[in-house]
Amino acid sequence: MRSRSRFKNYFIEAVSLFYILLFVYAAMSKILEFENFQAQLGQSSIIGAYAGIVSYSIIIIELLVSVMLVIPSLKLKGLYISFILMSLFTVYIFIILNFTSNIPCSCGGILEKMTWKVHLVFNIISLMIAGLAILFFDANGRRATVRLGAIFVSAAAVLALLNISSQYLIHKENPFIRKFVHMSCNKESAAVLYNKNLYFAGSDKGTIYLADRLAPLYITAYDTALKIKKNFKIHLKDDKYPFRSVQVKIAPPYFFLLDGTVPIIYRGNISDWKAEILMKEGGYYFSNSAVIDSLHIAFRAQSEKSGENILGIFSFKNGLQSRLKGSLLEKQIDGFFDTDGMMNYSADSKIFIYLYYYRNEFIVTDDRLQLKFRGNTIDTNKRAKLKPVFIKEIGRRKLASPDYVVNRLSTVRRNQLFVNSTLPGRYEDKQMWKTTSIIDVYDLSTKSYISSIYIYNADDGRMRDLLVLDNNVYVIAGTELSRYKLQRNLKIKL
């Protein structure tokens, strides 16, 4: 009887020492790599929204429990808290392995070298020895067994509630925490471009078209695998105009050559690349455009009265007609710089999207620019950070402050909006921002953020343009055209 009691005491002391060493080591590892630890917690789909408070709490609790396990009068309470912590860690890893698609890493030191399955086994064994030590310590074994069972069930319930709450906060309340789905976007192939002036002009189901800013009449086409390359030249019926800002936009079977500074619009068929004038001099000046269909083009111009940006739509159905939509763009500072942005049109969903450069807002309309809703990107910059000035001597507006770009590039795929953001979110790895560009993906049908993907820099530059076609993301970075394979479902499992 005495030997059994002695064994129990030795076992309790051994388990206490084990947890002291475990928690002190784990806490110190987290402190030494705190920024990395917090960033890893922030990528968790279960507790990402609470990464700040959780990261501090875990370290403090681990150190306090280590002290409690040294003091005889607090040892039992220390063992119970150890069991609570290990229950939470065990349930957390089980959920990560079985119910989520993004698998972060949130441990330090030697524990970080373990695979998640090995870590789960380690936690289960640690949990069992903590429970056994409590049963040896507590004279009322039945009461202790009930408590341990209740603790484990409560841990599962707490993590389930945290998961639901964290997902709601991230996708609806916008704490600016990005989610990265593991292996959701992988580089498949690449091609070398002949200069850095190329941009995406459009695509059809089997071909990607690139245009050249310095040689706008020359089109380069690739098949979707980037293996076959073809070159085309646009032939204009009349090219006497003083072009200054030409853009080519392809909406098969048509292509458009537009210059709002002339202003002029050509239209032709990609079967022969011959273009005729659709809108000639005497038309409307414009600064940006998006092709809706063969007879309708959305455009952005400046109001004659105020000089502020305004959206409108050209119709060529019965001659040239223009309709302005003065209420779509919302002025914050000057109505010109602060409303600058990008224009995209989804032919599949028949929606037009205007994304502001300098604030976290976009506008979604139908194909006739009737407002559907206003949405927000996940960053928190609601107001443009600009200081515009008007220089009377030259009659031009300029910025007297650095332009604080929020959204740099964008494209659409059906009802999904892809945005290249320039701003790091909370708990993100700073090193990744030096080597990659980030694309945030939004579901316009549910008005929610889905997840984000990394696009790695080329040897000679960062991403300059992007296009999404089916399940491929095409990127121009430096003098490289790359194809990334996109996972069909970008959503994080709950």
N, C-alpha and C positions, 0 to 999 in steps of 0.2 A: 504493500500500500504506500509506504514511504517512498519507494523507488519510483512508483507511478507518479506520485506528487512531484518528486524531484524532476522527472522527465518533463512533466507539464511546465514546470517553472523554467527549465532550460529551453524548452521549445518556445515559450512566450518571450524569453529574453532574446533568443536567436531571431525570431520573427521581428521583434522590435528593432534589433540592430540592423536587420536586413532593410526594413523600411526607413530607418534613419539614414543609412548609406544611400539608399535609392532616392529618397526625396531630396537630400542635400545635394547629391550629385546632379539630379535632374534640375533642381532649382538653379544651381550655379551655372549649369550649361545654358539654361534659358537666359540668365542674366548676362552672361558673356556674349550671347548672340541674340539679344533681346529684339532688335529690329527685325531680324530674320524670323525669329519665333513668332512675333506679332503678325508679320506679313503672311506667314504660313497659316496661322489661325484665320486670318482674314479671307483666305481662299477657300475655307471650309464652307460647304453648303449648309452645314448644320448650325454653326455658331458664328458665321462670318460677320453678321451684323453686330455681334457683341464681343468682337475680338479685342477691343480696347480694355474693357473691364475684366474679361476672362483672362487675358494675358497677365495682368497684374495680380488678379485673385489667386490663380494657380500657384504662382511663385510664393506669395505671402503664406498661403495655406500650407504648402509643402514645408516651408521653413518652420512654421508654428507647430505643425504636427511632429516634426523632428524633435523639437524641444519638449513637447508633451510626452513623447515616448521615453525620454531620459528621466523624467520626474515620476517616481513610483505612484504617487497619488493621482496622477493624470494619465497613467499608462493605458488604462482601459478605455478612457475617452479618446486617447490618441489612436488606439487600435480601431475603434469604431469609425473615427474620421478617416483613417487609412482605408478601411473597407468601403466607405462612401466614395472616396476619391477613385479607388480602383474599380468600383462598380461603374462609375461614370465613364472612366477611361475605356473599360471593356465594352460597354454598350455603345460608346461612341465609335470605336473601331469596328464593331460588328455592323453598325449602320453604314459606315463608310465603305466597307467591303461589299455589302449586299444591296444597298439601296441608293447609292449615289454614283454618278458617273465621273465626278472630278475627285481625285484622290490626292489630298495635300499631304504635306509632311510637317508635323508640329512637335517633334521631339528634338533633343539635342544629344551631342556626344555619341556614346556607343549605341544608345537606343535608336538613333537615327539610322544606323547601319542595318537594323533589322528590317525584313520585309513586313508588310502589314499583317500577313497571316502568322508569321513567327511572333510578331508583337502581340497579336491576339492570344496566342497560346501562352506566352509569357505572362500576360495580364490575368488570364484565367487561373494559372497556377498561383500567382501572387495573391489573387482574390481568395483562393481556397485556403492558403496557409494563414491569411489574416482572419478568415472566418473561424478556422480551427483554433487559432490562438485565443480568440474571443470566447469560444466555447470552453476552452480549458480555464480561462480566467474567471468567467462569470459562473457563480455557483448555481444559478437557475438556468440550466441548459435549455429547457423548453422555451423560456422567455427569450433567451438570446437567439435561438433558432428563428422564432417568429420575427424578431427585430431585424435579423439579417435578411430574411426573405422580403420583409417590407421595404428595407433599404434598397435592395436590388430592383424591386418593382418600381419604387419611387424614382430611382435613377433613370430607368427606361422611360418613365412618364415625363420626367423633367426634360430629357433630351428630345423627346418627341415634340413637346411644346416649344422648346427652343428652336427646333428645326422649322416648325410651322411659322413661328413668330419671325425668325431670321429671314425666311424666304419672303414673307410679306413686306418686311422693312426694306429688303434689298430691291425687290421688284416694284414696289408701290410707293414707299415713303422716301426712297432715294437718299441713302446715307453715303453715296458715292463709293460703293464697294463693288469692284468688278468680280465676275465669276468666269473662270476658265475651265472649260470642259476638257478633260484629259484626252489627248490624241484626236481632237476635233478638226484639226486643220494641218495637213502634212504636205510638204513640198514634194511634187511628183516629177516635174520636168522644168527645163529652162532653155531659153534661146538668147543669143547675143544680138543686141540692137546696134545699129550703125551710128547712132548719136543719142544725146540726151534730150532731144526736142520732141520726141514722139509722145502721143497720148492716145487713149482709147476713143475711137470715133463711133464704135457701136459693134453689134454682133448679130448673127443669126444662129440657128441651131448648130451649124457645123463650122462656122468661121468667125474669127475675131479680126476686126479691122482697126488698124492704127493709122493715124494721120500725123503729119509733120508740121509743127508751128512755123518753121522757116521755109518750108516747101509745101504749101497747103494743097497743091494739085496732085501730090504723089501719095498713094495709099499702099500700105503694106498689110497683107492678109496672112493669117496663120490658121491652120486647122486647130481644133480644140486640144489636141495633144502636143501642139507646138513642134510638130515634125515636118510639116509641109508649109513652105513659104511661097507666096505669090506677090507680085507687084503690079499695081494698076496706076494709070494716069487719068485724071479727070480732064475732060475736054469741055471748055466753056464756049457757048455760042458767041458770046461777046465779052471780052476781058479787058475792056478799055478803062475800067473803073479804078480809082486810086485806093486799092485795098490797104488796110492798115491792121485790122484785127480779124483775120479770117478764121472761122471754125468749120470743120466738117463734122456732120452728124449723120449717122447711117441708121435708118429704120427700114429694113428690107421690106419690099424690093426697091425702096427708094433711098437716095442719098441727098443731102442738102449741104450747100455751101453758103455760109451766112457771114455777113460783115455788117454789124449794126452801125458802124461809123460812117458808112457810105450814104445811105443804107441800101443793102441789096440782099436778095435771097435767090439762090439758084436751086433747082430741083432736077434730078435725073434718075435713071434706073441703073442699078448695079450690073445689069446684064451687058451694058455697053459703055457705062461711065461717061455718057454725054449729058451735059446739063444745059437747061434753058432757064431763062429768067422767070422767076415766080413773082418777085417784088422788085421793082426797079427804083431808080432815083426818084425822089418825090414821095417816097413812102415814109415810114415811121422809123426814127432812130431808136436803137435799143442797145443794151449793154450785156444782155445774157439771154439765152433761149433754151427751150427744150421742145423737141419734136413730139407732137401728140399722135398725129397720123399724117397722111399725105396732103391733107387740106387744112390742118390746124397746127399752129405753133404757139406755144406759150412763150411770153417774152417779159423782160424787165426793162423799163425805160425810166426816164426822169420827168417828173411833172413840169410842165412849162411854167406854171405859176410859182411853185415852191422850190423846185429843183430836187425834190425828194424822190426816192425810188418808188416805183409803182409797178404792179404786175398787170399784165393784160394778155389777150389772146388774138392772134391773127387768124382770120378765116379766109380761105381762097375759093370757097364753094361758089359764090356768085360775085366774082371780082374780089378785090381786096377790101376786107372789112376788119375793123379793129375795135375791140371792146376792152376798156380798162376796168380793173377791179381795185378801186382805191382803198378799200377797207382791209385788205389782206395783210399788208406789211404794217407793222406797228412801230411807230417812232419812239425811241427812248432819249436820244440826244439831238441828232441833227437830221435824221430821216434819210441820210445818204450812206455814210460809213456804217452806222449802227444797224442798218437794214441790209447790208451787203450779205450775199449768201450764194448757195449752190442750188441748181434746179435739176430735178430728176423726174422722169415719168416712167411708170410701170404699165406697159401695154397689156400685160396679163391681167392686172387688177384694175386697170383704167383709173389710176390715181396719180395725181401730180404732187410732188413733195418739194417744198422750199425749205432749206436748212440754213439757218443763220451761221455766219462765221464766228461772231463775237459773243454769242450768248447760247444758253442751253435750250434752244427752242426750235421747233420745226412746224411747218404748216402743211396739212394734208387736205387736198381738194379733189373733186371729181375731174373728169376730162374737160370740163367747161369752166374750171376755176371756181366752182361753187364750194365754199368752205365745208369740210367734213368735221375737222377738229384741229386743235393745236396741241402738240405734244412736246415733251421735254426729253433731252438727253440726260444721262445719269449724273453728269457733273452738276455742281451747285452754282454756276455762274449765270444768274438770272438777268444780270444787267451788263451791257457791253462796257468794257473798261477802255474808253477812248477819249482823246481830247482833240477834236477837229478844229481847224481854223480856216478862215477864208482870206486868201491873199489878194487884195484888190489890184495890185500892180499887174498881176498875170491873169487875174480873173479865175483862179482855181482854188479848190478846196484841198487841204492837206491835213495830215495828222501831225499834231505837235507832241505826240507821245508814241511810244512803241505800240504797234498793233498787237493786242492780246488775243490771239486767235484761239478759239475753243475747239471748233470743228474745222478740220483742214481739207478732208476729202470725203466723198460719199458716193454711193451707188445703191440701186434697188434690185431686188430679185422678188418678183411677184409682190407679196405683201410684207416683205422684210426690207428694212433699211439698214445699210451697212455704213458706219461712220468711223473715219479715222480721227480720233481725238488726240489733242496735243497735251492733255492734262493727266497727270498720274492720279490714280485713285488712292484711297486709304489702304495702308498695309501692302503696298506693291513694292516689288524688288526694284531698287534704283538701278541695279546693274542691267536688268532686262530693258530698261528704257534707253540705255546707251546702244544696245545692239538690235532692238526691234522697234516696230511700229505696232500700235494696238488698234484693232478694229472692234467697235462695239456693235452688236446686232440687236435690232428692235423688231418686235412683232407689231405691225400697224393695225392688224385686225383686233388685237386685244389691248393695244395701246400700252405695251409693256416692254421692258428690257429683257432680253433673252440671256445672252452671255457675251463673252469677248474672246478674241483670238489673237495670237501673236503672229506677226509677219517679220521675218528676219531681214536685216539690211543686206544689200549686195555689197560686194567689195568696194564699189565706187559710189555708194550713195544709199540714202533711205528711200522708202516708198514715195513715188511721185504721182502715181495714178492707180486706180483699181477698178475692176470690173468683175461682177459675179454672174456666171452663166451656168445654169443647172446646179450641179454640185461641185463646181470649180470656182476658185478665186484666182483671178489673173491679176498680177501685180507688175508694174513697171518701177524698178528701183535701179538708179544709175543707168547703166547701159544693159540691163538684164530684164528680160521678160520671163516671169515665172508663173507656173501653174501649181496651185495648192489644192489638194483634194479636201473637200468639205464634207464633214459628217452630215448625214441627212437630218438628224435631229440634234440641234445645238442646245436644246434645253437640258437643264440639270435635273436629274431625277430627284424626286422628293422622298 
